[in-house]
Amino acid sequence: MKKEYVGYGLIGIVAGLVIGFFVGNAMYPGTSASQQNVAASGGQLSVNGGPNQQLPPNHPTIEPGKTVPAGPLPPGAGDAPASETPAAAPGPSAGATSVSLPSLDPLPAGNKEERTEQKYKNIQLLKGLPAERLMKIMFAFKDSLGVDCTFCHIKDQFEKDDKPEKQTARKMIALVRDANAKIGAARVSCYTCHRGQQRPAQ
């Protein structure tokens, strides 16, 4: 093999890398495009997005590397300490600050009470619960997200799984159970994050 062929091969490789670098940078949107997308979406930014993003008005200043604990929940909130009474709860509506999630724990094995899967169709994650508790749980979901039943269910066909929101709800039930198992007490509920909104505030 001649040395000039090796030289041409190396020059070709270097030229390919340089051209690929410039073409790749031209094709990749990068930071500027994400900022344009934010501007197009009305300027809503996430505080988790990066150091160059602007925070919403009245947001406390954030110092890099410093953790600031969250303030206490308002009295009467679904996750507030039990010693605080709902009557003292400030807020836009009583329903939004008094949502509590009934226990998702199944009945003991020897209990003869009617279970959810015996009374209702297509029960997957809430098996073993008392049948009379299911509607209380469903209404807690509804109030915590500020939606009605048809957000997850098809009207008059509650057993169907056609809506993706129902699948998401099942994942959230598993998340709540897992979180409370790790914490060691039932302190996390849908309202912990949702606060009466379909999507938790970012």
Steps between C-alpha positions, in 0.01 A plus 500: 500500500638840402551771758301748295191275519532493880533879499190539281310266730594702810409827327164349401430391857587842643296678231204271574519574873518876443211499253296272726561734795374805311203318346406351836510840671295655221235225524481476881265768641697550822418752771379780275219287357381393845487866601296574186262216589457644849429843355246350259324314781428821687817528704417234759825368641578222738717580799668164439608582145838660554690799640420740215122484525298780655287424802133599527414831669519499882705178497761492779859527384682172446862464596686217322579209731274624780193297600203691635237294689139541392272696728220336700175405332199717573283371785235260380691394189474132417860442605515742794547367854183346642503740796415792271133547433346552154295793631814711530608431142552806283467459125286547195260214569437260782512199266847589374657505845325212674568207268607190690566164339344200675733211573612293201584205726310177432291321760663226707475154342243367748261796468163403346405854390415539130807598299526738204570223246186315613272799439668687209644392164863529387651585839877467470697701758228549758421133559437393858361837612152518653253557215339790689836684509553508122266792430663706778839436338368592155353826630831580671674454162238721334528779757881487515525557123200732465339277235186294459471121465509507119856634512615137549183300432258462211157611616287204614781257404737547791666160457644583155869585463471712183629826649875547557420705810371184669833327437681805639276489808603139562867601482432783746327262743810280493720807551298615804510153655873468441571846642296438814660156549843665492395787726336263745177695534219601264608859443511516120179531301395624156446844652864514614602588144185583307341758733171495308662511155510236225879540473719589797649850482854498367 
